[in-house]
Amino acid sequence: MGFTRVVTPRSPPTTTEYSHGPLEGLRGRIELRDHPNADRMQIGKVGMYQVVVARSNGYRDGDLIVFAPVRAILPEDLRGEYTNADTGKSYLVGADHDRVGQVKLRGVLSEGVTLPPEYVTAKLGVRSLDELTPGEDLAPRLGITQVRAARADEHGRAGARHGVRRPAPHPRRRAVRDLSRRLHRG
């Protein structure tokens, strides 16, 4: 089973930014299997992502779904859908509980969330998900944004060229580094 996403040519981000990107709003078919440690959950695969879904969602193998991967920021009207009814704990991360994060549910990693079909169809003004254009980036229409982190420089230092200040090394490490440099100059 394949999935469709829009890949737009764009230069790599250089700072943390909030943008509509090609990863949000994936539309694809879900492949389901039983969860080994939970009767009320299933493990789904959407493209290259694994997601844990509740059986109560009613998904069947091969159903067309809309999916938000890790680092997607969900709109405010959708955030309440991702709260555990028993514990009241949100499955979303971040200070505002608005960001999709990796979460382990009963020992199985979930790399995103499925969006409720009723929400998607109502928001987009269509009767079913089958009416959506294949390859269309649904993120802007659904109000989903994505966090993009600062790129690392050629030495692997994140944000070094981009005005992000790194903390100074521990004083003992600095002393060892300086001593090593003096010895090697020789």
GUMITOR-735364 format. One record per residue (C-alpha): x, y negated, z; residue in three letters; residue number from 1. Coordinates in pm, whole numbers, plus 50000, padded with zeros to 5 digits. Layout:
<recs>
+-------+-------+-------+---------+-----+
|     X |     Y |     Z | residuo | num |
+-------+-------+-------+---------+-----+
|     X |     Y |     Z |     Ala | NUM |
...
+-------+-------+-------+---------+-----+
</recs>
This chain:
<recs>
+-------+-------+-------+---------+-----+
|     X |     Y |     Z | residuo | num |
+-------+-------+-------+---------+-----+
| 50000 | 50000 | 50000 |     Met |   1 |
| 50138 | 49662 | 49908 |     Gly |   2 |
| 50081 | 49318 | 50044 |     Phe |   3 |
| 50076 | 48980 | 49883 |     Thr |   4 |
| 50241 | 48664 | 50001 |     Arg |   5 |
| 50345 | 48343 | 49838 |     Val |   6 |
| 50718 | 48287 | 49821 |     Val |   7 |
| 50791 | 47928 | 49734 |     Thr |   8 |
| 51139 | 47804 | 49647 |     Pro |   9 |
| 51254 | 47572 | 49923 |     Arg |  10 |
| 51583 | 47482 | 50074 |     Ser |  11 |
| 51666 | 47644 | 50408 |     Pro |  12 |
| 51560 | 47437 | 50708 |     Pro |  13 |
| 51831 | 47250 | 50892 |     Thr |  14 |
| 51649 | 47163 | 51212 |     Thr |  15 |
| 51361 | 47300 | 51412 |     Thr |  16 |
| 51054 | 47206 | 51219 |     Glu |  17 |
| 50688 | 47287 | 51214 |     Tyr |  18 |
| 50581 | 47362 | 50862 |     Ser |  19 |
| 50339 | 47554 | 50652 |     His |  20 |
| 50554 | 47839 | 50531 |     Gly |  21 |
| 50510 | 48139 | 50310 |     Pro |  22 |
| 50495 | 48392 | 50597 |     Leu |  23 |
| 50172 | 48283 | 50761 |     Glu |  24 |
| 49838 | 48406 | 50646 |     Gly |  25 |
| 49962 | 48729 | 50494 |     Leu |  26 |
| 49682 | 48906 | 50324 |     Arg |  27 |
| 49734 | 49279 | 50296 |     Gly |  28 |
| 49601 | 49625 | 50355 |     Arg |  29 |
| 49658 | 49780 | 50695 |     Ile |  30 |
| 49787 | 50135 | 50739 |     Glu |  31 |
| 49668 | 50275 | 51075 |     Leu |  32 |
| 49780 | 50556 | 51302 |     Arg |  33 |
| 49695 | 50648 | 51661 |     Asp |  34 |
| 49877 | 50481 | 51951 |     His |  35 |
| 50061 | 50750 | 52152 |     Pro |  36 |
| 49994 | 50589 | 52493 |     Asn |  37 |
| 49651 | 50429 | 52456 |     Ala |  38 |
| 49312 | 50560 | 52354 |     Asp |  39 |
| 49172 | 50212 | 52284 |     Arg |  40 |
| 49457 | 50097 | 52057 |     Met |  41 |
| 49597 | 50181 | 51714 |     Gln |  42 |
| 49929 | 50102 | 51548 |     Ile |  43 |
| 49898 | 49927 | 51215 |     Gly |  44 |
| 50150 | 49847 | 50946 |     Lys |  45 |
| 50100 | 49540 | 50730 |     Val |  46 |
| 50375 | 49513 | 50472 |     Gly |  47 |
| 50696 | 49525 | 50672 |     Met |  48 |
| 50531 | 49427 | 51002 |     Tyr |  49 |
| 50400 | 49655 | 51276 |     Gln |  50 |
| 50102 | 49540 | 51478 |     Val |  51 |
| 49907 | 49695 | 51764 |     Val |  52 |
| 49530 | 49649 | 51724 |     Val |  53 |
| 49232 | 49739 | 51940 |     Ala |  54 |
| 49007 | 50016 | 51811 |     Arg |  55 |
| 48714 | 49786 | 51893 |     Ser |  56 |
| 48820 | 49564 | 51599 |     Asn |  57 |
| 48676 | 49832 | 51372 |     Gly |  58 |
| 48966 | 49838 | 51126 |     Tyr |  59 |
| 48990 | 50143 | 50901 |     Arg |  60 |
| 49297 | 50261 | 50715 |     Asp |  61 |
| 49332 | 50053 | 50397 |     Gly |  62 |
| 49116 | 49760 | 50513 |     Asp |  63 |
| 49208 | 49420 | 50376 |     Leu |  64 |
| 49320 | 49191 | 50659 |     Ile |  65 |
| 49478 | 48850 | 50718 |     Val |  66 |
| 49784 | 48860 | 50942 |     Phe |  67 |
| 49994 | 48602 | 51128 |     Ala |  68 |
| 50353 | 48717 | 51196 |     Pro |  69 |
| 50591 | 48627 | 51478 |     Val |  70 |
| 50666 | 48250 | 51511 |     Arg |  71 |
| 50333 | 48149 | 51358 |     Ala |  72 |
| 50156 | 47874 | 51556 |     Ile |  73 |
| 49782 | 47931 | 51566 |     Leu |  74 |
| 49522 | 47651 | 51565 |     Pro |  75 |
| 49352 | 47570 | 51894 |     Glu |  76 |
| 49014 | 47718 | 51798 |     Asp |  77 |
| 49174 | 48060 | 51740 |     Leu |  78 |
| 49393 | 48092 | 52051 |     Arg |  79 |
| 49120 | 48228 | 52280 |     Gly |  80 |
| 49088 | 48539 | 52063 |     Glu |  81 |
| 49424 | 48665 | 52189 |     Tyr |  82 |
| 49361 | 48689 | 52562 |     Thr |  83 |
| 49331 | 49019 | 52749 |     Asn |  84 |
| 48972 | 49045 | 52872 |     Ala |  85 |
| 49072 | 49248 | 53180 |     Asp |  86 |
| 49370 | 49043 | 53300 |     Thr |  87 |
| 49308 | 48703 | 53141 |     Gly |  88 |
| 49668 | 48702 | 53014 |     Lys |  89 |
| 49735 | 48553 | 52670 |     Ser |  90 |
| 49924 | 48758 | 52413 |     Tyr |  91 |
| 50055 | 48433 | 52265 |     Leu |  92 |
| 50380 | 48276 | 52386 |     Val |  93 |
| 50506 | 47922 | 52434 |     Gly |  94 |
| 50412 | 47649 | 52679 |     Ala |  95 |
| 50069 | 47606 | 52517 |     Asp |  96 |
| 50015 | 47978 | 52452 |     His |  97 |
| 49986 | 47898 | 52082 |     Asp |  98 |
| 50275 | 48088 | 51921 |     Arg |  99 |
| 50270 | 48447 | 51802 |     Val | 100 |
| 50553 | 48641 | 51963 |     Gly | 101 |
| 50673 | 48997 | 51973 |     Gln | 102 |
| 50500 | 49185 | 52251 |     Val | 103 |
| 50515 | 49544 | 52368 |     Lys | 104 |
| 50173 | 49694 | 52429 |     Leu | 105 |
| 50193 | 50026 | 52610 |     Arg | 106 |
| 50551 | 50073 | 52488 |     Gly | 107 |
| 50490 | 49990 | 52120 |     Val | 108 |
| 50621 | 49669 | 51965 |     Leu | 109 |
| 50367 | 49441 | 51795 |     Ser | 110 |
| 50516 | 49187 | 51551 |     Glu | 111 |
| 50214 | 48969 | 51491 |     Gly | 112 |
| 49838 | 48944 | 51513 |     Val | 113 |
| 49550 | 49015 | 51280 |     Thr | 114 |
| 49307 | 48729 | 51233 |     Leu | 115 |
| 48937 | 48808 | 51285 |     Pro | 116 |
| 48771 | 48848 | 50943 |     Pro | 117 |
| 48469 | 48645 | 51062 |     Glu | 118 |
| 48695 | 48352 | 51151 |     Tyr | 119 |
| 48883 | 48365 | 50820 |     Val | 120 |
| 48569 | 48391 | 50604 |     Thr | 121 |
| 48394 | 48111 | 50795 |     Ala | 122 |
| 48698 | 47883 | 50785 |     Lys | 123 |
| 48759 | 47942 | 50414 |     Leu | 124 |
| 48393 | 47941 | 50309 |     Gly | 125 |
| 48389 | 48286 | 50149 |     Val | 126 |
| 48160 | 48584 | 50210 |     Arg | 127 |
| 48437 | 48848 | 50230 |     Ser | 128 |
| 48815 | 48873 | 50229 |     Leu | 129 |
| 48798 | 49035 | 49883 |     Asp | 130 |
| 48700 | 48695 | 49737 |     Glu | 131 |
| 49039 | 48542 | 49826 |     Leu | 132 |
| 49292 | 48485 | 49549 |     Thr | 133 |
| 49579 | 48735 | 49563 |     Pro | 134 |
| 49908 | 48564 | 49645 |     Gly | 135 |
| 49746 | 48251 | 49787 |     Glu | 136 |
| 49915 | 48102 | 50093 |     Asp | 137 |
| 49629 | 48084 | 50341 |     Leu | 138 |
| 49827 | 47909 | 50616 |     Ala | 139 |
| 49743 | 47546 | 50524 |     Pro | 140 |
| 49373 | 47626 | 50485 |     Arg | 141 |
| 49364 | 47811 | 50819 |     Leu | 142 |
| 49569 | 47550 | 51006 |     Gly | 143 |
| 49856 | 47789 | 51082 |     Ile | 144 |
| 50207 | 47647 | 51105 |     Thr | 145 |
| 50541 | 47812 | 51170 |     Gln | 146 |
| 50845 | 47734 | 51385 |     Val | 147 |
| 51170 | 47744 | 51191 |     Arg | 148 |
| 51490 | 47747 | 51395 |     Ala | 149 |
| 51808 | 47553 | 51322 |     Ala | 150 |
| 52049 | 47728 | 51087 |     Arg | 151 |
| 52387 | 47845 | 51207 |     Ala | 152 |
| 52703 | 47697 | 51056 |     Asp | 153 |
| 52977 | 47906 | 50892 |     Glu | 154 |
| 53116 | 47998 | 51237 |     His | 155 |
| 52784 | 48128 | 51366 |     Gly | 156 |
| 52715 | 47827 | 51588 |     Arg | 157 |
| 52346 | 47742 | 51578 |     Ala | 158 |
| 52282 | 47374 | 51533 |     Gly | 159 |
| 52650 | 47275 | 51546 |     Ala | 160 |
| 52625 | 47068 | 51230 |     Arg | 161 |
| 52278 | 46949 | 51290 |     His | 162 |
| 52316 | 46728 | 51593 |     Gly | 163 |
| 52217 | 46996 | 51844 |     Val | 164 |
| 52462 | 46973 | 52131 |     Arg | 165 |
| 52592 | 47299 | 52271 |     Arg | 166 |
| 52668 | 47331 | 52641 |     Pro | 167 |
| 53034 | 47308 | 52738 |     Ala | 168 |
| 53207 | 47639 | 52812 |     Pro | 169 |
| 53258 | 47747 | 53170 |     His | 170 |
| 53565 | 47570 | 53324 |     Pro | 171 |
| 53751 | 47899 | 53370 |     Arg | 172 |
| 53690 | 47996 | 53008 |     Arg | 173 |
| 53809 | 47656 | 52896 |     Arg | 174 |
| 54131 | 47697 | 53100 |     Ala | 175 |
| 54198 | 48042 | 52951 |     Val | 176 |
| 54132 | 47912 | 52600 |     Arg | 177 |
| 54366 | 47616 | 52649 |     Asp | 178 |
| 54640 | 47838 | 52797 |     Leu | 179 |
| 54605 | 48080 | 52507 |     Ser | 180 |
| 54640 | 47798 | 52255 |     Arg | 181 |
| 54955 | 47666 | 52428 |     Arg | 182 |
| 55116 | 48011 | 52434 |     Leu | 183 |
| 55044 | 48077 | 52067 |     His | 184 |
| 55187 | 47742 | 51956 |     Arg | 185 |
| 55503 | 47852 | 52110 |     Gly | 186 |
+-------+-------+-------+---------+-----+
</recs>
